[in-house]
């Protein structure tokens, strides 16, 4: 039902994720992130938002992505209908795909990046997604969006798309959370929304708000 990417920006240490799906409100369902812990993407035929939150909590407590995913997915009797990907603060990755998710389903990973999906047109969707992120230029956020574009062009969700979302977290920046909860062309709408964040007045305001590195930041 969904394809997603989680990645770490080697240059800045920022962590980010992006996702798109053939149903509504993918951002609220799938993506979770905390610069102190990592990123998660919880999706599937019967997705568990609890999985996404619990894996972050375990990584915040010091577990790496592999151990956190194993601890969260193992005890769940409904795990065969779910899918989970995780990225820890150091760039470690892990993914789980339950066998009863609708084909095609699976995941791929490289250093500091993991892509996963289910109800896809085929494995080429994830291959294209990973390659699209790797060859993209521009900002970290633009590269995440480029990964969605590449996945959609390769076939994407076999039903088409209705929603798309992006989340980027960092210690020295406020979270960037962008959601297209419904659109006939959600990936393009997400890209257009990101462009608006780069324009005045939002672009001037965004750097003035508090961050983990500077919790007392303001206009003054």
C-alpha positions as CSV (number, residue, x, y, z in Angstrom):
1,X,0.0,0.0,0.0
2,X,2.9,2.3,0.6
3,X,6.5,3.0,-0.3
4,X,8.9,4.9,1.9
5,X,12.5,6.0,2.4
6,X,14.5,6.7,5.5
7,X,17.9,8.3,5.2
8,X,20.7,10.1,7.1
9,X,22.4,13.2,5.5
10,X,26.1,12.5,5.9
11,X,27.0,16.1,5.6
12,X,24.8,17.5,8.4
13,X,23.7,14.4,10.4
14,X,20.0,15.3,9.7
15,X,17.6,12.4,9.5
16,X,14.7,12.3,7.1
17,X,11.9,10.2,5.7
18,X,9.4,10.4,2.9
19,X,6.5,8.2,1.9
20,X,3.6,7.9,-0.5
21,X,0.6,5.7,-0.7
22,X,-2.6,4.9,-2.6
23,X,-4.8,5.8,0.4
24,X,-5.2,8.9,2.6
25,X,-2.9,10.6,5.2
26,X,0.3,8.7,4.8
27,X,2.3,11.1,6.9
28,X,0.1,10.6,10.0
29,X,0.2,6.8,9.6
30,X,3.8,6.0,8.5
31,X,6.5,8.5,9.5
32,X,8.0,9.1,12.9
33,X,11.3,10.8,13.8
34,X,13.3,12.3,16.6
35,X,16.8,13.7,16.1
36,X,17.9,12.1,19.5
37,X,16.8,8.6,18.3
38,X,16.3,8.1,14.6
39,X,13.5,7.6,12.1
40,X,10.8,5.0,11.5
41,X,8.3,4.0,8.8
42,X,5.5,1.8,9.9
43,X,3.2,0.6,7.2
44,X,1.6,-2.5,5.7
45,X,-1.8,-4.1,5.3
46,X,-2.6,-3.5,9.0
47,X,0.0,-0.9,10.0
48,X,0.8,-0.2,13.6
49,X,1.6,3.3,14.6
50,X,2.7,1.8,17.9
51,X,5.5,0.0,16.1
52,X,6.9,3.3,14.8
53,X,6.7,4.9,18.2
54,X,8.1,1.9,20.1
55,X,11.1,1.5,17.8
56,X,12.0,5.1,18.3
57,X,11.8,4.7,22.0
58,X,14.1,1.8,21.9
59,X,16.6,3.6,19.7
60,X,16.4,6.6,22.1
61,X,17.4,4.2,24.9
62,X,20.5,3.2,23.0
63,X,19.4,0.2,20.9
64,X,20.6,0.1,17.2
65,X,18.1,-0.2,14.4
66,X,18.5,-4.0,14.1
67,X,17.9,-4.7,17.7
68,X,15.1,-2.2,18.0
69,X,13.2,-3.7,15.0
70,X,13.6,-7.2,16.3
71,X,12.4,-6.3,19.7
72,X,9.3,-4.6,18.4
73,X,8.2,-6.9,15.7
74,X,9.0,-10.3,17.3
75,X,6.3,-10.4,20.0
76,X,3.4,-9.0,17.9
77,X,1.0,-11.7,16.8
78,X,-0.2,-9.5,14.0
79,X,3.3,-8.9,12.5
80,X,2.6,-10.9,9.3
81,X,0.3,-8.0,8.2
82,X,2.8,-5.2,9.0
83,X,6.0,-3.7,7.7
84,X,8.5,-1.6,9.6
85,X,11.8,0.2,8.7
86,X,14.1,2.0,11.1
87,X,17.1,4.2,10.8
88,X,19.1,4.9,14.0
89,X,21.0,8.1,14.7
90,X,24.3,6.7,13.5
91,X,22.8,5.7,10.2
92,X,22.2,2.0,10.9
93,X,19.2,0.5,9.3
94,X,16.8,-2.4,9.6
95,X,13.5,-3.5,8.0
96,X,10.9,-6.2,8.6
97,X,8.1,-7.3,6.2
98,X,5.4,-9.6,7.3
99,X,4.6,-12.4,4.9
100,X,0.9,-11.6,4.6
101,X,1.4,-8.1,3.2
102,X,0.1,-7.7,-0.3
103,X,2.7,-8.4,-3.0
104,X,4.9,-7.0,-4.2
105,X,6.5,-6.2,-0.9
106,X,10.1,-5.9,0.4
107,X,12.9,-3.6,1.3
108,X,16.4,-2.6,0.3
109,X,19.2,-0.8,2.2
110,X,22.6,0.8,1.7
111,X,24.7,2.7,4.2
112,X,22.5,5.3,5.9
113,X,19.4,4.6,3.8
114,X,16.6,2.1,3.7
115,X,13.6,1.8,1.4
116,X,10.6,-0.4,1.8
117,X,7.1,-0.9,0.3
118,X,4.1,-3.2,-0.2
119,X,1.4,-3.5,-2.8
120,X,3.9,-2.3,-5.3
121,X,4.0,-3.0,-9.0
122,X,7.3,-4.8,-8.5
123,X,10.7,-4.8,-7.0
124,X,11.9,-2.2,-9.6
125,X,10.0,0.4,-7.5
126,X,12.5,0.1,-4.6
127,X,15.5,-0.2,-6.9
128,X,14.5,3.0,-8.6
129,X,13.8,4.7,-5.3
130,X,17.2,3.9,-3.9
131,X,18.9,4.9,-7.1
132,X,16.9,8.1,-7.3
133,X,18.0,9.2,-3.9
134,X,21.6,8.3,-4.6
135,X,21.9,10.2,-7.9
136,X,19.8,13.3,-6.8
137,X,21.5,16.6,-6.2
138,X,20.3,19.6,-4.2
139,X,19.2,19.7,-0.6
140,X,18.7,16.6,1.6
141,X,15.0,17.3,1.4
142,X,15.1,17.5,-2.4
143,X,16.9,14.2,-2.6
144,X,14.1,12.5,-0.5
145,X,11.5,13.9,-2.8
146,X,13.5,12.8,-5.8
147,X,13.4,9.3,-4.4
148,X,9.5,9.4,-4.3
149,X,9.5,10.8,-7.9
150,X,11.7,7.9,-9.1
151,X,9.6,5.3,-7.3
152,X,6.4,6.6,-8.7
153,X,7.9,6.7,-12.2
154,X,8.9,3.0,-11.8
155,X,5.3,2.0,-11.1
156,X,4.9,2.9,-7.4
157,X,1.8,1.7,-5.5
158,X,-0.2,-0.5,-7.8
159,X,-3.4,1.4,-7.1
160,X,-1.9,4.8,-7.9
161,X,-1.3,7.5,-5.3
162,X,-3.5,9.6,-3.0
163,X,-1.1,11.1,-0.4
164,X,2.6,11.8,0.3
165,X,4.6,13.1,3.2
166,X,8.0,14.1,4.3
167,X,9.7,14.5,7.7
168,X,13.2,15.9,8.4
169,X,14.7,16.2,11.9
170,X,18.0,17.6,13.2
171,X,19.4,18.9,16.5
172,X,20.2,22.3,14.9
173,X,16.9,22.8,13.0
174,X,13.3,22.7,13.7
175,X,11.4,19.7,12.3
176,X,10.2,20.0,8.8
177,X,6.9,18.2,8.5
178,X,5.1,18.3,5.2
179,X,1.9,16.4,4.5
180,X,-0.3,16.0,1.4
181,X,-3.2,14.1,2.9
182,X,-5.1,13.8,-0.4
183,X,-4.3,14.8,-3.9
184,X,-4.7,13.5,-7.4
185,X,-0.9,14.1,-7.8
186,X,0.5,14.0,-4.2
187,X,4.2,13.7,-5.0
188,X,4.1,16.8,-7.2
189,X,2.0,18.6,-4.6
190,X,4.6,17.7,-1.9
191,X,7.4,19.1,-4.1
192,X,5.4,22.3,-4.6
193,X,4.8,22.6,-0.9
194,X,8.5,22.2,-0.2
195,X,9.2,25.0,-2.7
196,X,6.9,27.3,-0.7
197,X,8.9,26.6,2.5
198,X,12.0,27.9,0.6
199,X,10.3,31.2,-0.3
200,X,9.6,34.3,1.7
201,X,8.3,34.8,4.4
202,X,8.5,31.1,5.6
203,X,12.1,30.8,4.7
204,X,13.1,33.8,6.9
205,X,10.9,32.7,9.8
206,X,11.9,29.0,10.0
207,X,15.5,29.5,11.2
208,X,14.3,31.7,14.1
209,X,12.4,29.0,16.0
210,X,13.9,27.0,18.9
211,X,15.9,23.8,18.2
212,X,17.4,21.1,20.4
213,X,20.8,22.7,20.0
214,X,19.4,26.2,20.8
215,X,16.2,25.9,22.8
216,X,16.0,29.7,23.5
217,X,16.4,30.8,19.9
218,X,14.1,33.7,18.9
219,X,13.9,36.7,16.7
220,X,15.9,38.9,19.1
